[in-house]
Amino acid sequence: MILVPLVEKAAEHITAVDEAWDNKMNLALSHVLGSSIQTALFNTPLVVMVGWGLRVPMDLNFEIFDAIVLILAILVVGNFLRDAKTDYLEGILCVFVYIIIAIAAFYYPSSH
């Protein structure tokens, strides 16, 4: 699940980097955020239906860890976008937040 969003929208990510390089930040941010929303809206129902097919309970009853990580990720991205401009440091910090979330999810104790 960590690599699916990266591979699925690779072309849009490259387009967003190209637009950011040309100093079209609003267009780059709309591509990135729109791509993220599309991925979330597609992958969530897909995972539930695959779970039904595999007879694995994949409902939308998220644990508190999942909800807190989602809220913190939204707050981090929102704070970076608040000033309507960005630089490479904020991009690197977003990547670090993504890596930290992946590591925390890997080491989070499973309830199964």
Secondary structure, 3 states (H helix, E strand, C coil): CCCHHHHHCHHHHHHHHHHHHCCCHHHHHHHHHHHHHHHHHHHHHHHHHHHHHHCCCCCCCCCHHHHHHHHHHHHHHHHHHCCCCCCHHHHHHHHHHHHHHHHHHHHCCCCC
